[in-house]
Amino acid sequence: MPNNDFERAQPLVEALPYIQKFTNKIVVIKYGGNAMVSEELFEAVIDDIILLHLVGIQVVFVHGGGPEINDMLDRLGIETRFVNGLRYTDKDTMEVVQSVLCGKVNKDLVATIMRKGGNAIGLCGLDGKLFEAQKMSDEDYGLVGEITKVNPDVIFKAIEDKYIPVVATVAFGVDEDTPYNVNADTAAAKLAIALEAEKLVLLTNTRGVLRNPDDEDTLLETIKVHEIKGLMESGIITGGMIPKIECCADAIAGGVKRTHILDGRIPHSILIEMLTDEGVGTMIE
């Protein structure tokens, strides 16, 4: 029995130095992918966020909402189209993006956190001009914006008032009288820089960066920023992983201390990364 008690206590003892290290530090977590469509993973993510907040880590929770947006567009008979991996956003699509992201998805997340005993407040990039953006000009993506400025005061105020900010990635247009759809990974990275965050965490649908994409045992646990170019040239970092890695590199260049690409398919991957010796996923530093 004593040995069993010792084993039960070990995770708590292991977590202590990490709690001490990150208490009162800001961690930006971008939530999306499978964790948004699996009830088990959804519950695990929310539990992780609340626990981190309760031990004094200042979590800022940034979310997308692709599956919900696709579902609503289908219901309304609006075509879903992507250009270079970005959702083409005409006026009708933008209205759906804004109502789904800033409305249903954001408020459902806030409500779930509150029901589980956390304290959350829902925000979007329009609130306090949190994200200012202008229309992307390199190709026609419709109302897709490029973030030009982050005004983090509304986030700092929420943190000061002991809330978990839950942030939907719709931006305030500065060149046209319209909101803009912005990439959630990019928004999370720019927000992490503006908040001088300790960490940026991106939840994905893969283990992280794999040396062999067909073998999950070839996970690269750590990547230095100066190694990224070579890994791209060698074809190890490809496809949808490229913009995520670039977001992490930009965050590091902007002063964020550590960035992580975590497997959102693993229950409690956030806690494993934040509060254990083992960690999970790929760290970019």
C-alpha positions as CSV (number, residue, x, y, z in Angstrom):
1,M,0.0,0.0,0.0
2,P,2.8,2.6,0.8
3,N,4.4,1.9,-2.6
4,N,1.0,2.4,-4.3
5,D,0.6,5.7,-2.5
6,F,4.1,6.8,-3.5
7,E,3.4,6.1,-7.1
8,R,0.2,8.0,-6.9
9,A,2.0,11.0,-5.5
10,Q,4.9,11.0,-8.0
11,P,3.1,12.9,-10.8
12,L,2.2,15.7,-8.3
13,V,5.8,15.9,-7.1
14,E,7.1,15.9,-10.7
15,A,4.7,18.7,-11.6
16,L,5.8,21.0,-8.7
17,P,8.9,22.6,-10.3
18,Y,7.0,23.2,-13.5
19,I,4.1,24.9,-11.6
20,Q,6.7,27.0,-9.8
21,K,8.4,27.9,-13.1
22,F,5.3,28.9,-14.9
23,T,3.1,30.5,-12.2
24,N,2.1,34.0,-13.3
25,K,3.5,33.4,-16.7
26,I,1.4,33.7,-19.9
27,V,0.9,30.6,-22.1
28,V,-1.0,30.9,-25.4
29,I,-2.7,27.7,-26.5
30,K,-4.3,27.4,-29.9
31,Y,-7.0,24.8,-30.0
32,G,-8.3,23.1,-33.1
33,G,-8.3,19.9,-35.1
34,N,-9.5,16.6,-33.7
35,A,-9.8,17.9,-30.2
36,M,-12.8,20.0,-31.4
37,V,-14.8,17.1,-32.8
38,S,-14.0,14.3,-30.3
39,E,-16.0,14.7,-27.0
40,E,-13.4,12.8,-25.0
41,L,-10.5,15.0,-26.3
42,F,-12.6,18.2,-25.9
43,E,-13.3,17.4,-22.2
44,A,-9.6,16.6,-21.6
45,V,-8.5,20.0,-23.2
46,I,-10.9,21.9,-21.1
47,D,-9.9,20.1,-17.9
48,D,-6.2,20.9,-18.7
49,I,-6.9,24.6,-19.2
50,I,-8.8,24.8,-15.9
51,L,-6.1,23.0,-14.0
52,L,-3.3,25.2,-15.4
53,H,-5.3,28.3,-14.5
54,L,-6.0,27.1,-11.0
55,V,-2.3,26.6,-10.3
56,G,-1.6,30.1,-11.3
57,I,-0.6,29.7,-15.0
58,Q,-2.2,32.5,-17.1
59,V,-3.7,30.6,-20.0
60,V,-4.9,32.5,-23.1
61,F,-7.1,30.1,-25.2
62,V,-7.2,30.8,-28.9
63,H,-9.5,28.7,-31.1
64,G,-10.5,28.1,-34.6
65,G,-13.7,26.4,-35.7
66,G,-13.3,24.9,-39.2
67,P,-15.6,21.9,-38.7
68,E,-18.5,24.0,-37.3
69,I,-18.0,26.6,-40.1
70,N,-18.1,23.9,-42.8
71,D,-21.3,22.4,-41.2
72,M,-23.1,25.8,-41.2
73,L,-22.0,26.6,-44.8
74,D,-23.3,23.2,-45.9
75,R,-26.7,23.9,-44.2
76,L,-27.0,27.2,-45.9
77,G,-25.9,25.9,-49.3
78,I,-22.8,28.1,-49.4
79,E,-19.8,26.6,-51.3
80,T,-16.7,25.9,-49.3
81,R,-13.5,26.7,-51.3
82,F,-9.9,26.8,-50.3
83,V,-7.0,28.7,-52.0
84,N,-3.5,27.6,-51.0
85,G,-4.9,26.1,-47.9
86,L,-6.8,29.2,-46.8
87,R,-10.6,29.4,-46.8
88,Y,-11.8,31.7,-49.6
89,T,-14.1,34.1,-47.7
90,D,-16.7,36.0,-49.6
91,K,-19.2,38.3,-47.9
92,D,-21.7,35.5,-47.1
93,T,-19.0,33.2,-45.9
94,M,-17.6,36.0,-43.7
95,E,-21.0,36.4,-42.0
96,V,-21.0,32.7,-41.2
97,V,-17.4,32.7,-40.0
98,Q,-18.1,35.6,-37.7
99,S,-21.4,34.2,-36.3
100,V,-20.0,30.7,-35.8
101,L,-16.6,31.6,-34.4
102,C,-17.4,34.7,-32.3
103,G,-20.9,33.3,-31.4
104,K,-21.6,29.6,-31.1
105,V,-18.0,28.1,-30.8
106,N,-16.7,30.9,-28.6
107,K,-19.6,30.9,-26.2
108,D,-19.9,27.2,-26.0
109,L,-16.2,27.0,-25.0
110,V,-16.8,29.7,-22.3
111,A,-19.9,28.0,-21.0
112,T,-18.1,24.6,-20.8
113,I,-15.2,26.1,-18.8
114,M,-17.6,27.8,-16.5
115,R,-19.7,24.6,-15.9
116,K,-16.5,22.8,-15.0
117,G,-15.6,25.3,-12.4
118,G,-13.3,27.6,-14.4
119,N,-13.7,31.3,-14.9
120,A,-13.7,32.3,-18.6
121,I,-14.6,35.3,-20.8
122,G,-15.2,35.2,-24.5
123,L,-13.4,37.7,-26.8
124,C,-12.7,38.0,-30.5
125,G,-10.4,40.2,-32.6
126,L,-13.0,42.9,-32.9
127,D,-13.1,43.5,-29.1
128,G,-10.8,46.4,-28.3
129,K,-9.4,46.0,-31.8
130,L,-7.5,43.1,-30.4
131,F,-6.5,42.0,-33.9
132,E,-6.2,44.7,-36.6
133,A,-5.9,43.5,-40.2
134,Q,-5.9,44.4,-43.8
135,K,-6.9,42.4,-46.8
136,M,-4.2,39.9,-48.0
137,S,-3.0,41.2,-51.4
138,D,-0.7,38.5,-52.8
139,E,-3.7,36.5,-54.1
140,D,-7.5,36.8,-54.1
141,Y,-8.7,35.1,-50.9
142,G,-11.7,37.3,-50.5
143,L,-12.2,38.7,-47.0
144,V,-9.1,37.0,-45.5
145,G,-6.9,39.4,-43.6
146,E,-3.3,39.7,-42.6
147,I,-2.8,40.9,-39.1
148,T,-1.0,44.3,-39.0
149,K,-1.3,45.1,-35.3
150,V,-2.2,43.4,-32.0
151,N,-3.7,45.5,-29.1
152,P,-3.4,43.2,-26.1
153,D,-4.9,45.5,-23.4
154,V,-8.2,43.7,-23.4
155,I,-6.4,40.3,-22.7
156,F,-4.2,41.8,-20.0
157,K,-7.4,43.2,-18.3
158,A,-9.1,39.8,-18.5
159,I,-6.1,38.1,-17.0
160,E,-5.9,40.8,-14.2
161,D,-9.5,40.0,-13.4
162,K,-8.7,36.3,-13.1
163,Y,-10.4,35.2,-16.3
164,I,-9.3,32.7,-18.9
165,P,-9.6,34.7,-22.1
166,V,-11.1,32.6,-24.9
167,V,-10.3,34.2,-28.2
168,A,-12.0,33.8,-31.6
169,T,-9.8,34.7,-34.6
170,V,-11.8,37.3,-36.5
171,A,-10.0,40.6,-37.0
172,F,-11.0,44.3,-37.2
173,G,-10.5,45.6,-40.8
174,V,-8.4,48.8,-40.9
175,D,-8.4,49.2,-44.7
176,E,-12.1,48.4,-45.3
177,D,-15.3,48.5,-43.3
178,T,-15.4,44.8,-42.7
179,P,-14.2,42.1,-40.3
180,Y,-11.6,39.7,-41.7
181,N,-11.1,36.0,-41.4
182,V,-7.6,35.4,-40.1
183,N,-5.5,32.2,-39.7
184,A,-5.8,31.0,-36.1
185,D,-2.2,29.7,-35.9
186,T,-0.9,33.0,-37.1
187,A,-3.2,35.0,-34.8
188,A,-2.1,32.9,-31.8
189,A,1.6,33.5,-32.6
190,K,1.2,37.2,-33.0
191,L,-0.9,37.3,-29.8
192,A,1.8,35.4,-27.9
193,I,4.4,37.9,-29.1
194,A,2.3,40.9,-28.0
195,L,1.7,39.3,-24.6
196,E,5.4,38.4,-24.1
197,A,4.2,34.9,-23.5
198,E,6.4,32.2,-22.0
199,K,5.0,29.6,-24.3
200,L,3.0,29.1,-27.5
201,V,1.3,25.8,-27.9
202,L,-0.4,24.6,-31.1
203,L,-2.6,21.6,-30.9
204,T,-2.6,19.6,-34.2
205,N,-3.7,16.2,-35.6
206,T,-0.2,14.7,-35.7
207,R,2.4,13.6,-33.2
208,G,4.5,16.7,-34.2
209,V,7.3,16.9,-36.8
210,L,8.2,13.4,-38.0
211,R,11.5,12.5,-39.8
212,N,9.5,9.8,-41.6
213,P,5.8,10.8,-42.0
214,D,4.8,7.1,-42.1
215,D,6.4,6.3,-38.8
216,E,5.3,8.1,-35.7
217,D,8.3,6.7,-33.8
218,T,10.5,9.1,-35.8
219,L,9.2,12.2,-33.9
220,L,11.6,15.1,-33.7
221,E,11.2,16.1,-30.0
222,T,13.2,19.4,-30.4
223,I,14.0,21.6,-33.4
224,K,16.2,24.7,-33.2
225,V,15.1,27.6,-35.3
226,H,18.3,27.5,-37.3
227,E,17.5,23.9,-38.3
228,I,14.1,24.7,-39.9
229,K,15.4,25.7,-43.3
230,G,17.4,22.5,-43.7
231,L,14.4,20.4,-42.6
232,M,12.2,22.1,-45.2
233,E,14.8,21.6,-48.0
234,S,15.2,17.9,-47.1
235,G,11.4,17.4,-47.2
236,I,11.0,16.5,-43.6
237,I,8.8,19.6,-42.9
238,T,6.2,19.7,-45.7
239,G,2.6,20.6,-46.5
240,G,0.4,21.9,-43.7
241,M,3.2,21.6,-41.1
242,I,5.2,24.4,-42.9
243,P,2.9,27.3,-41.8
244,K,2.7,26.0,-38.3
245,I,6.5,25.8,-38.0
246,E,6.8,29.3,-39.5
247,C,4.3,30.6,-36.9
248,C,6.5,29.0,-34.1
249,A,9.7,30.5,-35.6
250,D,8.0,33.9,-35.8
251,A,7.0,33.7,-32.2
252,I,10.5,32.8,-31.1
253,A,11.9,35.7,-33.1
254,G,9.3,37.9,-31.4
255,G,10.5,36.9,-27.9
256,V,8.4,33.9,-27.0
257,K,10.6,31.6,-25.1
258,R,9.3,28.2,-26.2
259,T,6.9,27.0,-28.8
260,H,5.3,23.5,-29.1
261,I,3.4,21.5,-31.7
262,L,1.4,19.0,-29.7
263,D,-0.8,16.0,-30.7
264,G,-4.3,17.0,-29.9
265,R,-5.4,13.4,-30.3
266,I,-3.6,12.5,-27.1
267,P,-5.8,13.1,-24.0
268,H,-4.2,15.6,-21.6
269,S,-1.3,16.3,-24.0
270,I,-1.2,19.9,-22.7
271,L,-0.6,18.7,-19.1
272,I,1.9,16.1,-20.2
273,E,3.9,18.8,-22.0
274,M,3.6,21.5,-19.4
275,L,3.9,19.6,-16.1
276,T,6.0,16.5,-16.7
277,D,9.6,15.6,-17.4
278,E,8.7,13.6,-20.5
279,G,6.8,16.1,-22.6
280,V,5.1,15.3,-25.8
281,G,5.2,16.5,-29.4
282,T,7.8,18.8,-31.0
283,M,9.4,21.8,-29.2
284,I,10.7,24.6,-31.4
285,E,13.3,26.9,-29.7
